[in-house]
Amino acid sequence: MASTQAQLESNVSYHKSLLGQIAQLEYAPSSLESQQGFLTGLKNDLKLSEAEVKTLSEITSKERKEHQGLKDSVARKFTAKVTGRKEKFAARQEKEEREYVQALEKEMQCRHHIETLKKLISEGETRRDELIKNVAEHEKLKHDLHALYSHIFDGPTQGYPQDDILEQQVLQSLTEHARIQSDYDHEKRAGELLDHAKTKMSHCWQAIDAALSASTWDMFGGGGIADMMERSSLSEAQGYAHQATMFVQQAHNACQLVNPKAIDGLYIAEGSVIGDIIFDNIYSDMKFHEKIQDSRDSADQVLRNLTSERHASSQRLNTVKTYLNNAEEELKKRRESLDTFRRGVFESIDGGSAGGSRVIYQPPEGPPPSGNFQPPVGPPPNYEGVGVPGDGMDKKGQW
């Protein structure tokens, strides 16, 4: 079996690669949680809207039958003409027409809202699926890192209390990073939704402006065609306003700091089919022209509000991004500290040498030699220059 030192040296690059890949996918778990919450909100809205459109469809069908019945009733028209109640009949016919058109517009707006929600859900599910894959990869990489530590350490923190301390610091940084990442994701999503709201409000303003042009033409003799252009443009503006309102509410749901009242005060003038055609005159045209002008003014104000909200959202996003960068840097440092400590542990296991191995001397085989040595036989050898008896030294060794 390879030594711990050999295992360390052969896994250093792999260990570094794992840490880098994990850091790149650190955003995925908290982002997936945010995305799933966003999708849940959209799906709840879709469920409510589908129930609403069913009710509106029934109302439209009822109003259509009443309007068509009155419109096709030759006997009622003749009776009203003969009895001198033509104006009363026209007013009733206008009422039925208005109620039918209003019911139809509400139904179509709701259906368009449903289509928008379905598109957002589809895009959100695509993003969620990508995040699910990233989270799975993130978990796999963490598992691989843990397996590496277990393989080399056989329990990475066993016997090393400092490792536990450093690991706890990393976990604290991870928790803080996840919290800030969640704030960043919510603020970023709010900004995107506010962009959608601004786009829809711009379309709304353009539709109102088109209605204002048609109204000007109507005052100078545009007739029925100008009236129909007014109604068509205002109906289009109403649809865009409804979508803008939805996006602002979604932005507020994503980030509570977004003011949902930014779109309050929007006013879309409403015309009348029968009134604009049968009772059309210069005075009514001028009065309605003023209403459309008021609508455009309110759209101007809402656009300014949304621009202000978007600017505030961008500033908050930049601030959170700074916090997120700091959290990422702190997390990186603490991971590096833990990695450095564990690397030191790896090296210390084999004597603290990463560049070579220490020499280990093995004892000789067999039992140690016996300690019972016998002195040699006879007197010690006579060395030249060493005093001996008869050469100035007596037998007791005295000179």
Contacts in CASP RR format, 6 or more apart in sequence:
PFRMAT RR
TARGET T0000
AUTHOR 0000-0000-0000
METHOD contacts of the structure
MODEL  1
MASTQAQLESNVSYHKSLLGQIAQLEYAPSSLESQQGFLTGLKNDLKLSE
AEVKTLSEITSKERKEHQGLKDSVARKFTAKVTGRKEKFAARQEKEEREY
VQALEKEMQCRHHIETLKKLISEGETRRDELIKNVAEHEKLKHDLHALYS
HIFDGPTQGYPQDDILEQQVLQSLTEHARIQSDYDHEKRAGELLDHAKTK
MSHCWQAIDAALSASTWDMFGGGGIADMMERSSLSEAQGYAHQATMFVQQ
AHNACQLVNPKAIDGLYIAEGSVIGDIIFDNIYSDMKFHEKIQDSRDSAD
QVLRNLTSERHASSQRLNTVKTYLNNAEEELKKRRESLDTFRRGVFESID
GGSAGGSRVIYQPPEGPPPSGNFQPPVGPPPNYEGVGVPGDGMDKKGQW
2 10 0 8 1.000
3 350 0 8 1.000
3 357 0 8 1.000
4 152 0 8 1.000
4 346 0 8 1.000
4 349 0 8 1.000
4 350 0 8 1.000
5 346 0 8 1.000
5 347 0 8 1.000
5 349 0 8 1.000
5 350 0 8 1.000
5 351 0 8 1.000
5 353 0 8 1.000
5 354 0 8 1.000
5 356 0 8 1.000
5 357 0 8 1.000
7 151 0 8 1.000
7 152 0 8 1.000
8 152 0 8 1.000
8 343 0 8 1.000
8 346 0 8 1.000
8 347 0 8 1.000
8 349 0 8 1.000
8 350 0 8 1.000
8 354 0 8 1.000
9 354 0 8 1.000
11 148 0 8 1.000
11 152 0 8 1.000
12 343 0 8 1.000
14 148 0 8 1.000
15 145 0 8 1.000
15 148 0 8 1.000
15 339 0 8 1.000
18 141 0 8 1.000
18 144 0 8 1.000
18 145 0 8 1.000
18 148 0 8 1.000
19 145 0 8 1.000
19 335 0 8 1.000
19 339 0 8 1.000
21 137 0 8 1.000
21 141 0 8 1.000
22 138 0 8 1.000
22 141 0 8 1.000
22 142 0 8 1.000
22 145 0 8 1.000
23 328 0 8 1.000
23 331 0 8 1.000
23 332 0 8 1.000
23 335 0 8 1.000
25 134 0 8 1.000
25 135 0 8 1.000
25 137 0 8 1.000
25 138 0 8 1.000
25 141 0 8 1.000
26 138 0 8 1.000
26 174 0 8 1.000
26 177 0 8 1.000
26 181 0 8 1.000
26 328 0 8 1.000
26 331 0 8 1.000
27 181 0 8 1.000
28 131 0 8 1.000
28 134 0 8 1.000
28 135 0 8 1.000
28 137 0 8 1.000
28 138 0 8 1.000
29 135 0 8 1.000
29 138 0 8 1.000
29 178 0 8 1.000
30 178 0 8 1.000
30 179 0 8 1.000
30 181 0 8 1.000
30 182 0 8 1.000
30 185 0 8 1.000
31 131 0 8 1.000
31 181 0 8 1.000
31 182 0 8 1.000
31 185 0 8 1.000
32 128 0 8 1.000
32 131 0 8 1.000
32 132 0 8 1.000
32 134 0 8 1.000
32 135 0 8 1.000
33 182 0 8 1.000
34 182 0 8 1.000
34 185 0 8 1.000
34 186 0 8 1.000
34 189 0 8 1.000
35 124 0 8 1.000
35 127 0 8 1.000
35 128 0 8 1.000
35 131 0 8 1.000
35 185 0 8 1.000
36 128 0 8 1.000
38 124 0 8 1.000
38 189 0 8 1.000
38 254 0 8 1.000
39 121 0 8 1.000
39 124 0 8 1.000
39 125 0 8 1.000
39 128 0 8 1.000
41 253 0 8 1.000
42 117 0 8 1.000
42 120 0 8 1.000
42 121 0 8 1.000
42 124 0 8 1.000
42 250 0 8 1.000
43 121 0 8 1.000
45 117 0 8 1.000
46 114 0 8 1.000
46 117 0 8 1.000
46 118 0 8 1.000
46 121 0 8 1.000
49 110 0 8 1.000
49 113 0 8 1.000
49 114 0 8 1.000
49 117 0 8 1.000
50 114 0 8 1.000
52 110 0 8 1.000
53 107 0 8 1.000
53 110 0 8 1.000
53 111 0 8 1.000
53 114 0 8 1.000
56 103 0 8 1.000
56 106 0 8 1.000
56 107 0 8 1.000
56 110 0 8 1.000
57 107 0 8 1.000
59 103 0 8 1.000
59 106 0 8 1.000
59 107 0 8 1.000
60 100 0 8 1.000
60 103 0 8 1.000
60 104 0 8 1.000
60 106 0 8 1.000
60 107 0 8 1.000
63 96 0 8 1.000
63 99 0 8 1.000
63 100 0 8 1.000
63 103 0 8 1.000
63 104 0 8 1.000
64 100 0 8 1.000
64 103 0 8 1.000
64 104 0 8 1.000
66 96 0 8 1.000
66 99 0 8 1.000
66 100 0 8 1.000
67 96 0 8 1.000
67 97 0 8 1.000
67 99 0 8 1.000
67 100 0 8 1.000
70 76 0 8 1.000
70 92 0 8 1.000
70 93 0 8 1.000
70 96 0 8 1.000
71 93 0 8 1.000
71 96 0 8 1.000
76 89 0 8 1.000
77 89 0 8 1.000
79 85 0 8 1.000
80 86 0 8 1.000
80 88 0 8 1.000
80 89 0 8 1.000
90 274 0 8 1.000
90 278 0 8 1.000
91 274 0 8 1.000
93 274 0 8 1.000
94 272 0 8 1.000
94 273 0 8 1.000
94 274 0 8 1.000
94 275 0 8 1.000
94 278 0 8 1.000
97 273 0 8 1.000
97 274 0 8 1.000
98 272 0 8 1.000
98 273 0 8 1.000
98 274 0 8 1.000
101 273 0 8 1.000
105 235 0 8 1.000
105 238 0 8 1.000
109 238 0 8 1.000
109 239 0 8 1.000
109 242 0 8 1.000
112 239 0 8 1.000
112 242 0 8 1.000
112 243 0 8 1.000
113 242 0 8 1.000
113 243 0 8 1.000
113 246 0 8 1.000
116 243 0 8 1.000
116 246 0 8 1.000
146 156 0 8 1.000
149 155 0 8 1.000
149 156 0 8 1.000
149 342 0 8 1.000
150 156 0 8 1.000
152 346 0 8 1.000
153 342 0 8 1.000
153 345 0 8 1.000
156 163 0 8 1.000
156 342 0 8 1.000
157 163 0 8 1.000
157 164 0 8 1.000
157 167 0 8 1.000
160 341 0 8 1.000
160 345 0 8 1.000
162 341 0 8 1.000
163 338 0 8 1.000
163 341 0 8 1.000
163 342 0 8 1.000
163 345 0 8 1.000
166 334 0 8 1.000
166 337 0 8 1.000
166 338 0 8 1.000
166 341 0 8 1.000
167 338 0 8 1.000
169 334 0 8 1.000
169 337 0 8 1.000
169 338 0 8 1.000
170 331 0 8 1.000
170 334 0 8 1.000
170 335 0 8 1.000
170 338 0 8 1.000
173 327 0 8 1.000
173 330 0 8 1.000
173 331 0 8 1.000
173 334 0 8 1.000
173 335 0 8 1.000
174 331 0 8 1.000
176 327 0 8 1.000
176 330 0 8 1.000
176 331 0 8 1.000
177 324 0 8 1.000
177 327 0 8 1.000
177 328 0 8 1.000
177 331 0 8 1.000
180 320 0 8 1.000
180 323 0 8 1.000
180 324 0 8 1.000
180 327 0 8 1.000
181 324 0 8 1.000
181 327 0 8 1.000
183 320 0 8 1.000
183 323 0 8 1.000
184 317 0 8 1.000
184 320 0 8 1.000
184 321 0 8 1.000
184 324 0 8 1.000
186 254 0 8 1.000
186 255 0 8 1.000
187 254 0 8 1.000
187 255 0 8 1.000
187 313 0 8 1.000
187 316 0 8 1.000
187 317 0 8 1.000
187 320 0 8 1.000
188 317 0 8 1.000
189 251 0 8 1.000
189 254 0 8 1.000
189 255 0 8 1.000
190 251 0 8 1.000
190 252 0 8 1.000
190 254 0 8 1.000
190 255 0 8 1.000
190 257 0 8 1.000
190 258 0 8 1.000
190 313 0 8 1.000
191 251 0 8 1.000
191 254 0 8 1.000
191 255 0 8 1.000
191 310 0 8 1.000
191 313 0 8 1.000
191 314 0 8 1.000
191 317 0 8 1.000
193 247 0 8 1.000
193 248 0 8 1.000
193 250 0 8 1.000
193 251 0 8 1.000
193 254 0 8 1.000
194 247 0 8 1.000
194 248 0 8 1.000
194 251 0 8 1.000
194 258 0 8 1.000
194 306 0 8 1.000
194 309 0 8 1.000
194 310 0 8 1.000
194 313 0 8 1.000
195 310 0 8 1.000
196 247 0 8 1.000
197 244 0 8 1.000
197 247 0 8 1.000
197 248 0 8 1.000
197 251 0 8 1.000
197 263 0 8 1.000
197 306 0 8 1.000
198 244 0 8 1.000
198 303 0 8 1.000
198 306 0 8 1.000
198 307 0 8 1.000
198 310 0 8 1.000
200 240 0 8 1.000
200 241 0 8 1.000
200 243 0 8 1.000
200 244 0 8 1.000
200 247 0 8 1.000
201 240 0 8 1.000
201 241 0 8 1.000
201 244 0 8 1.000
201 263 0 8 1.000
201 299 0 8 1.000
201 302 0 8 1.000
201 303 0 8 1.000
201 306 0 8 1.000
202 303 0 8 1.000
203 236 0 8 1.000
203 240 0 8 1.000
204 237 0 8 1.000
204 239 0 8 1.000
204 240 0 8 1.000
204 241 0 8 1.000
204 244 0 8 1.000
204 266 0 8 1.000
204 268 0 8 1.000
204 299 0 8 1.000
205 237 0 8 1.000
205 296 0 8 1.000
205 299 0 8 1.000
205 300 0 8 1.000
205 303 0 8 1.000
207 233 0 8 1.000
207 234 0 8 1.000
207 236 0 8 1.000
207 237 0 8 1.000
207 240 0 8 1.000
208 233 0 8 1.000
208 234 0 8 1.000
208 237 0 8 1.000
208 268 0 8 1.000
208 292 0 8 1.000
208 295 0 8 1.000
208 296 0 8 1.000
208 299 0 8 1.000
209 296 0 8 1.000
210 229 0 8 1.000
210 233 0 8 1.000
211 229 0 8 1.000
211 230 0 8 1.000
211 233 0 8 1.000
211 234 0 8 1.000
211 237 0 8 1.000
211 269 0 8 1.000
211 292 0 8 1.000
211 295 0 8 1.000
212 289 0 8 1.000
212 292 0 8 1.000
212 293 0 8 1.000
212 296 0 8 1.000
214 226 0 8 1.000
214 227 0 8 1.000
214 229 0 8 1.000
214 230 0 8 1.000
214 233 0 8 1.000
215 226 0 8 1.000
215 230 0 8 1.000
215 285 0 8 1.000
215 288 0 8 1.000
215 289 0 8 1.000
215 292 0 8 1.000
216 289 0 8 1.000
217 226 0 8 1.000
217 229 0 8 1.000
218 224 0 8 1.000
218 226 0 8 1.000
218 227 0 8 1.000
218 230 0 8 1.000
218 285 0 8 1.000
218 289 0 8 1.000
219 282 0 8 1.000
219 285 0 8 1.000
219 286 0 8 1.000
219 289 0 8 1.000
223 280 0 8 1.000
224 276 0 8 1.000
224 277 0 8 1.000
224 280 0 8 1.000
227 276 0 8 1.000
227 277 0 8 1.000
227 280 0 8 1.000
230 271 0 8 1.000
230 276 0 8 1.000
230 288 0 8 1.000
230 292 0 8 1.000
231 271 0 8 1.000
231 273 0 8 1.000
231 276 0 8 1.000
234 268 0 8 1.000
234 269 0 8 1.000
234 270 0 8 1.000
234 271 0 8 1.000
234 292 0 8 1.000
234 295 0 8 1.000
237 268 0 8 1.000
237 295 0 8 1.000
237 299 0 8 1.000
238 268 0 8 1.000
241 263 0 8 1.000
241 266 0 8 1.000
241 268 0 8 1.000
244 263 0 8 1.000
244 266 0 8 1.000
244 302 0 8 1.000
244 306 0 8 1.000
245 263 0 8 1.000
245 266 0 8 1.000
248 258 0 8 1.000
248 260 0 8 1.000
248 262 0 8 1.000
248 263 0 8 1.000
248 306 0 8 1.000
248 309 0 8 1.000
249 260 0 8 1.000
251 258 0 8 1.000
251 309 0 8 1.000
251 313 0 8 1.000
252 258 0 8 1.000
252 259 0 8 1.000
252 260 0 8 1.000
255 313 0 8 1.000
255 316 0 8 1.000
257 312 0 8 1.000
257 313 0 8 1.000
257 316 0 8 1.000
258 309 0 8 1.000
258 313 0 8 1.000
259 305 0 8 1.000
259 309 0 8 1.000
262 302 0 8 1.000
262 305 0 8 1.000
262 306 0 8 1.000
262 308 0 8 1.000
262 309 0 8 1.000
263 302 0 8 1.000
263 305 0 8 1.000
263 306 0 8 1.000
265 298 0 8 1.000
265 301 0 8 1.000
265 302 0 8 1.000
266 298 0 8 1.000
266 299 0 8 1.000
266 302 0 8 1.000
267 294 0 8 1.000
267 295 0 8 1.000
267 298 0 8 1.000
268 295 0 8 1.000
269 288 0 8 1.000
269 291 0 8 1.000
269 292 0 8 1.000
269 294 0 8 1.000
269 295 0 8 1.000
271 288 0 8 1.000
275 284 0 8 1.000
276 284 0 8 1.000
276 288 0 8 1.000
344 352 0 8 1.000
347 353 0 8 1.000
347 354 0 8 1.000
350 357 0 8 1.000
351 358 0 8 1.000
382 388 0 8 1.000
387 393 0 8 1.000
389 395 0 8 1.000
389 397 0 8 1.000
392 399 0 8 1.000
393 399 0 8 1.000
END
